[in-house]
Amino acid sequence: MRRTVAAVLLLGLVAGCGGNAPTEQESDQWSFKDDRGKEVTAPKRPERVVAQVSAAGALKDYGVNVVGTFGPLKRADGSVDPEAGSIDPNQVTDVTGPGYGEIDFEKFAALNADLVVAGYYPEVTGLWHLTAEFEEKVLKVAPTVGIGQSKIQLPDGIKRFRELAKALGGDVESAKVKADEEAFTKAADRLRAIGKRMTDAGQKIQVVAGDPKLFYVAVPGRNPDLDWYSKELGLPMLTPDKPDAEGGGYFQSLSWENSGTYKEHVIMWDARTAWMTPEKMKEGHPVFQGLPAVKADRFVAWNAVAPLSYASYAKIIDKLAEDLEQALAK
């Protein structure tokens, strides 16, 4: 069970499958083909949307507000969780339940939702932060849309949420969206230049996460953002030799005694609260402490789950570029 939870947590991002487009609207009926291949319909265009937090953040960045969210909304210190992006916790009702994939059904029902949106992984039953069991309950109230999260690249996911937002009435051609897209392109160019510099110097990044029992090395090709950073922007990233089949090929798990298996120049760590910070990873793990990147404090944070929008990733990529420049100076 622990490995199953770890596999779910290590599913990288919130993204959409390319290629599927909103269907033509007939009369007043609303329809949208989601990434499970389902034709989702409603008597009219949904106006009261409840969404998994990163999906909610993406929709908001395209001009569509939601009435409720589920998934990590606020951190223990009261700050907005990065997964929620630009969502204001005071403007939505949090219907998150006590366990992963559960919702507070009483709160949810009170919202009179007419659509529920969440990410979708073919490898996992149910939706992102919504188990199959709870989705069945939700479907008695409102239809669900699943947006793909794997086997795609970052721009495809961003475009997919843009398509959904347009179908929901968002102004996806606004001056703000166009400015966000320009900022995204500029940030990507900055990261591309760093990738060339690292490649020329023979340097690589290894992407990791840690819990008290195991050390995980992520597979870039299984995460939309990392795959795009690597293949399209040329950011050199390690692919581990033996990804765990049980985890869907998203990572290779190692004992802490074997955390020195890979010794790349920079360590990118999963910054979600479920995983250890670099300081916590150092505690009691001498092999990890001995890695060259750890000794030199060459760490950069990985926003493994974030809203798939130009606004969101323009900031994330620009911050990653800034952090990499600082790490490479050490």
PEURNOR-V662298 format. One record per backbone hydrogen bond with DSSP energy under -1.0 kcal/mol. CO is the residue of the C=O (numbers start at 1). NH is the residue of the N-H. If there is no record, write none. Layout:
CO|NH ; CO|NH
//
This chain:
1|5 ; 2|6 ; 3|7 ; 4|8 ; 5|9 ; 6|10 ; 26|29 ; 30|42 ; 32|40 ; 34|37 ; 38|34 ; 38|40 ; 40|32 ; 42|30 ; 48|114 ; 48|115 ; 49|67 ; 49|68 ; 50|117 ; 51|70 ; 52|56 ; 53|57 ; 54|58 ; 55|59 ; 56|60 ; 57|61 ; 59|64 ; 60|63 ; 67|93 ; 68|51 ; 69|95 ; 70|53 ; 73|81 ; 75|78 ; 79|75 ; 81|84 ; 82|85 ; 84|87 ; 88|91 ; 93|69 ; 95|104 ; 99|102 ; 101|131 ; 102|97 ; 103|105 ; 104|108 ; 105|109 ; 106|110 ; 108|111 ; 109|112 ; 115|50 ; 116|145 ; 117|52 ; 118|147 ; 119|128 ; 120|149 ; 121|124 ; 127|130 ; 130|127 ; 131|135 ; 132|136 ; 133|137 ; 134|138 ; 135|139 ; 137|140 ; 138|141 ; 138|142 ; 143|116 ; 145|118 ; 146|35 ; 147|120 ; 153|157 ; 154|158 ; 155|159 ; 156|160 ; 157|161 ; 158|162 ; 159|163 ; 160|164 ; 161|165 ; 162|166 ; 163|167 ; 164|168 ; 165|170 ; 166|169 ; 170|172 ; 171|174 ; 174|178 ; 175|179 ; 176|180 ; 177|181 ; 178|182 ; 179|183 ; 180|184 ; 181|185 ; 182|186 ; 183|187 ; 184|188 ; 185|189 ; 186|190 ; 187|191 ; 188|192 ; 189|193 ; 190|194 ; 191|195 ; 192|196 ; 193|197 ; 194|198 ; 195|199 ; 196|200 ; 197|201 ; 198|203 ; 199|202 ; 204|266 ; 205|238 ; 206|268 ; 207|218 ; 208|270 ; 209|216 ; 210|276 ; 214|211 ; 215|254 ; 216|209 ; 217|252 ; 219|222 ; 220|223 ; 223|227 ; 224|154 ; 224|228 ; 225|229 ; 226|230 ; 227|231 ; 228|232 ; 228|233 ; 229|235 ; 236|205 ; 244|249 ; 245|248 ; 250|219 ; 251|244 ; 252|217 ; 254|215 ; 255|258 ; 256|259 ; 258|261 ; 266|206 ; 267|300 ; 268|208 ; 269|302 ; 272|275 ; 277|281 ; 278|282 ; 279|283 ; 282|285 ; 285|289 ; 286|290 ; 288|291 ; 291|295 ; 292|296 ; 293|298 ; 294|297 ; 297|299 ; 298|267 ; 300|269 ; 302|271 ; 302|304 ; 307|309 ; 309|313 ; 310|314 ; 311|315 ; 312|316 ; 313|317 ; 314|318 ; 315|319 ; 316|320 ; 317|321 ; 318|322 ; 319|323 ; 320|324 ; 321|325 ; 322|326 ; 323|327 ; 324|328 ; 327|330
//
